[in-house]
Amino acid sequence: MSFLELEGKTIVVTGVANRKSVAFFTGKALAEAGAEVVYVVRSEQRREELTKRLDPAPIYVCDVEREEEIEALRETLAERHPELHGLVHSIAFADYAAAPPTFQAVSRKHFLQAVDVSCYSLVRLTHAVEELLQDGSSVVTISISDTQMAAENYGFMAPAKAALESAVVFLAKSFAGREIRFNSVKAGPLKTSASAGIPGYLESYLFAEACTFRGRGVATREVADTAVFLLSPRSGGINGQGLVVDAGMGHNYFDRAVVERATRLESPE
């Protein structure tokens, strides 16, 4: 038995979009640790695209905005994987193409969609597999390093992630009797395809990278490794928490070089 004690455990990993996804790295790390990984993706097209990369792991389709697909997923998992030991929730979406110039102008439709996909999906999926999760299981979701930072370009996704953080605590309380744990990995800016869809993300990423203690941004694998630790029995004392993985960014905004770069005046001609 390895240190993580994940051999033979069945873990459901949701949200793989491509090989740059946090979910992709998490699934690979789980498989390396000896776990049986079951993947859930959003569409049949995505399943076809990922089949070769994730083979021989099973891949199921579920669009979390469709109640009937969540129910179908529950039935499939109950039939083929009746004992689950963990769930990775790596699902988020905001329609930035429809993002207004100011936060207060966001439409009800797009705000609620972001909350539905990014937060409520964790609640709904957990309820769907509640009877399959074994006592002592672990559920991990992927969040952001700081939901209180008013990053204009991130916009209405930040409140959705704040709701997600709160949901983690309430779920931890609800499942406390069975010692099923809920935690989040609060990741700093990453180089993922999903992040690339955020307006002005490159500039934000470069600033965040400059603010880290090491001067190097967070790697997706580092976030995935933290998720794997939280899924393992070795993190048994951690529950209802958000673990920040940002390479020190949140403590280093006043780094001398960053301040000098921001306040430097152009020399007169």
N, C-alpha and C positions, 0 to 999 in steps of 0.2 A: 504494500500500500504506500502510495506517495504521500508527500506532506499535505497536499490539498485534499486528499481522501475523496476524490471525485470519480474514481474507477467504478464503472457500472451504473452510475447515476444517469438518469434521463433528463435532459434539459431542453426546454423549448426556447428557441431563439427567434425572435420576430424582427422584422425591419431590415433585412439585408437588401440593399439596392444594387451594390456592385462590390468589387474587391477593395474599395476604399472605405466601405462602411464600418462603423464601430461594430455593428452586429456581425459582419463578416470576420473581423479579427477576433471577436469574442468566441464565435463558434469554432474557429480554428484552434484557439488556445484551449478551449474545453475539450476538443477531440484529442489534442496532444496530452491532456491530463487524464485521458482514459474515459471521458464521459461519452454517452451516446447522445448525439445532438440531433434534434428535430427542428427543421427550419420552417418558418411561416413567412411567406412573402405576399405582396399586395395583389399581384395579378398573374395570370397564366403566362403572359409574355415574359415577365420577370423570372418566373419559374423556369421557363425554357432557356433563358439567357444564362441562368446560374447553375443549371443541371450539371454541366461538365466540371465546373469549379468546386461544387459541393458534393459531388459523387464520392461515396455511395450513400450519403445521408439522405433521408426522406425529406421532401419539400412539399409543403401544402400551401394552398392559396387561400387568403382571407383578406378582404377589404374591410377594415374595421368600421367604415362608415355604413356598412350594410349588416343589419341585424341578422338576416338569414344566413349570411356567410359565417358569422361568429358561431351561430348555432350548429351549422354544418361542420365547422372545425371541431367543436366540442365533441360531436358524435364520432368523427373520424379518430380523434385522439383517444377517446374512450375505448374504441374498438381495437386500435393498433398499439396504443401506448398508455395502457390503463394506470400505470404508476409513474407519476412525474415527481421529480425532485427539485425542479427549479424552472424559473421563467425569466427570460431576458426581454424587457420591453424597450425597444430602440426605434420607436415610431414617433414621428413629428411631422407636421406640415403647416405651412402658412402660405397663402396665395399672395406672394409679393408682387405679382404682376398687377394685382388689383390694389396694392397698398396706396393709401392716400398720402398727400404731402405732410399732413399733421396727424398725430395719434388720435385726436378726438374725432376725426372725420372717418374713422374706420367703420365699415358697415356692420350691422348686426350679423349678417350672413357670414362674412369672412372672419369676424372675431369668434363667433361660436363654432365655426368649422375648425379653427386652430385649437380651441379648447377641446372639442370633441375628439379630434384625431390625436392630439398631443398629450391629453390628460385623461379624458373619460375612457379612452380605449384601454388604459391600464386597469381601471376599475372593472370595466366590462369583461375583458379577457380573464382577469383573475376570478371573477364570479363564474365565468363559463367553465373554468378548469378546477374550480374549488374542490370538487369531490375527487379529482385525480391527483391533486397535490398531496404528497405524503407528509405526515407530521414531521416537523423539523426542516421542511423545504425552505428555499430562499428565492425571493423575487427581487430582481434588480432592474431599475429603469435608468435611462441615460438623460441627464439634465444638463444645465449650463452652470458655469462657475458662480455666477452672481445674478440672481433674478431682481435685485434692487438697483442695478446699474441701468440708467435710462439711456441706452444706446439707441439713437434715433433710427438707425437703419434696421435694427432688429425688430423694432416696432411692437406690434400686438402679439408677437410670439412670446415675449417676456412674461406677460401676465398668464399666458397658458402654461408656461414652465413653472411659474410660481404656484399655480393651482396644482400642478403635478407634484411639486414638493410637499404641499399640504396633504394631498391624497395619500402619499407614501406613509405619512404619520398615522392617518386614520385607518388605513389598511393594516398597518402593523398592530394597531390596537384591536381591530376586528378579528385578526387571526392569532392573537396572543395565546389563546387557550390551546392551540395546536402547535405553538412555537414555530409558526411559519413567519419568517422574517422578511421585511420590506426595507430596502435601502435604495438610494440613488447615487450615481456617479456624476458629480458636477464638473463637467469637462470645460476646460478653457477652449479657446478657438482652435479648430482643427482644419486640416486640409482634406475635406470631404466634398463629394459632389453636391450633397444637400446644402452645405455651407456656401458653395459657389453661387447658389441662387439668391443669396441675400445681397441687396444693393450695397455697393461700396465695401464689400466684405474684405477684399484684398488689403485695402488700407487699414482696416480694423485689425486684421490678422497681423500685419507687419508691426503695428503699434503694440499689440499684445505681446508679440514675440520679443520686442525690445524691452518690455517691462518684466520679463521673466528674469529670475536670478541668474540663470545660465545663459541668457541671450539666445535661447533656442526654443522654438514653440513646442507645444505638447504633441507627441506622436500618438496616432490613433491606437497603436498597439499598447501604449501605456494606459490609456483609458480602458481598453479591453481587459488588460491584465488585472486592473483594479476590480472590474466587474466579476471576473473569474474568482478572485479572492473572496468577494462578498457572497458568491454562490457556494463557496466551499464551507464545510463545517468548521474550518479554522477561524472563520470570522463570526463564530456563534454568539459572541457577546455584543455584536453590532446590530442594532435594530432601530428602525425609524430615523435613520441618519442620512445625511448627504455628505459624501466624501469628496472634497475638492481636489481635482487633479489639474493644476494650472501652472506647475513649475514655479510657483511663487509669485505669479503675476499680480495677484490681488494685494500683495504686500509691498509692491515695488514701483508704484506709480510715480514716486518722487525720486527715482534713480537719477543721479546727477546728469548722466548723458542724455536721458530722456527729457529732463527739464531744460537742459541747455539747447537741445534740438528744437524744443517747442517755443522757446523764448528768444532765440537768436534773431537779431535784427540784420537785415541786409545792409551791407556796408554801402555808404554813399558813393556814387560814381565820381 
